[in-house]
Amino acid sequence: MNLLLLGRRTAMGSLTALLLAAGGWASWDSARLLAGGPERGVLTVTRCGPDDCVGSYTPSPASSSPSPSSPSRVVIDRSIAERKGARIPVALKPGTREAVRAGGPGFLHALLPLGGALLLGSVVVAGGLRLPRVALGFAVTGGVVLSASFLALTF
């Protein structure tokens, strides 16, 4: 019986660690661009499709590495509040025309996969590991990240 309990706890703990690692990995790509280094500027949205928005890009004079070959038009993944004419602070992915949001809303948007992983991990921790207080902590943290991101991108 103890061997079965140990096996279940090991499997559920491994699954929880895998979920959190996957959420952190998915968040890392966008979050590392916001930490510094990439070219920054402002995107003025000209049109939005179902998945992304396109607009004109103006490099920031205070950008850490302004490039003379900066693209004049860039693409950003569509989130909640984009509409024609909106001005969004962005950071460019090196060597591409793709941009990610900069600033606080961009950081919260980058943390969305981690917030989802925390919510999903809370179900595994509560049901598989039978640790309701830890699961509640995961769920509250994930919910706060997702709610803060929604509010930051909406307003």
N, C-alpha and C positions, 0 to 999 in steps of 0.2 A: 504494500500500500504506500509506504514512504517513497519507494522508487517511482511509482506513478505520479505522486505529488511533486516530486523533484523534477520529473520529466515535463509535467505540465507547466510548472513555474519557469523552467528553463526555456521552453518553447515560447511561452507568452512574453517572457522578458526579452527574448531575442527578437520576437515580432515587434514589440514596442520600440526597441532600440533601432530596428530596421526602419520603421515608420518615421521616427524622429530624424534619423540620419538622412533618409530620402527627402524629407521636408526641408532640412537644413541645406542639403546639397542643391535643391531646386531654388531656394532663396538666395544662395551664395552668389550665383552668376550675376544677378541684378544688384545685389547689395554691395558687392566688391567694387562695382563701377561708381557707386555713390561715395565710397570712402575717400576718393581723391585720385588724381592722376589723369582721368580722361578729359577730353575737351567738353566744356560746358557752354550753354547758350540758352536761347529762348526759341521755342517752336510756336508759330502762329498757325493754328489749324485752318486749313482751307477746305477740306472735305473729309468725311468719315464714312468708311464702309462698315460691314458687319463685324470685321475682326480687327481692323486697324484704322488709324487716322494718318493723313498726309498733310504736310504744311511746309511753309518756308522757315528756314533756320537762320538765326542771327547769332553768330558767336559772341560770347561774353568777352569784353576786353580784359576782365580779371581771370579768364580761363587759365588753368595751369599749363596748357600746351596748345595755344591757338595755332591752327594749321592754315597755311595759305590755300590748301586744297580742300577746305571745308565744303561739304555739300551745301547747295542752296536749298534743297528740299530733303526732308527726312521723314521717316515712317516711325510711328509709335504704336504699340499695342493699344487697342481701344479698351478703356475702362469705363467708369461711370459718367463722368461729368464733361466729356468733351463735346463741344459744339463749335460751329463755324465761328471763327474770329477769336476763339479762346487763346490766351497766351500762357504757355506751360514751360516752366524751367525744366531743362533736360540735360542729360549727359549722353554723349555719343559713344556707341560701342566702337572700339578702335578698328579702323579699316572698313567700316560699313556705313550705310545710310540709316541704320537703326538707332533709335534713341530710347532711353528710359527716363522716367520722371526723376527729377532731382528734388532735394529738400526733404522735409518731413513727410509729405504725402508719398513721395517716391520710396522712401525707406519703408514706410508701412506697406506700400504696395509690394515691395520686394519680399516682405515677411509673410505674405498671404499663404504660400505653400507650407511654411512652418506652422502657422496658426491652424491650418486644416489638419496637419499631421498631429498636432497636439490634441485637437478634438477627437480625431479617430483613435489616437493612442489612449485617450481617457476611457474609451469603451473597452479596449483590450485590457487595460490595467484594472478596471472595475470588475469585468466579467471573468477574465482569465487569471489574474493575479489576486483578485479579491482584496484590493487595497482601495477602499472607497475614498479615503481622504486624499491620497495621492492622485486618484482619478479626478476628484473634484478640483484639485489644484491645476491639473492639466487642462480640464475643461474650461475653467474660469480664465486661465491664461490664454488659451486658444480663442475663446469667445471675445476677450478684450482686444486681442490683436486684430481679429476679423472685423469687429465693430468699429474700432478706431480707424482702420483702413477704409472702411465704407464711408465713415463720416468725413475723413480727410479728403477723399476723392470726390465726394458729393458736393462739398461746400468750398 
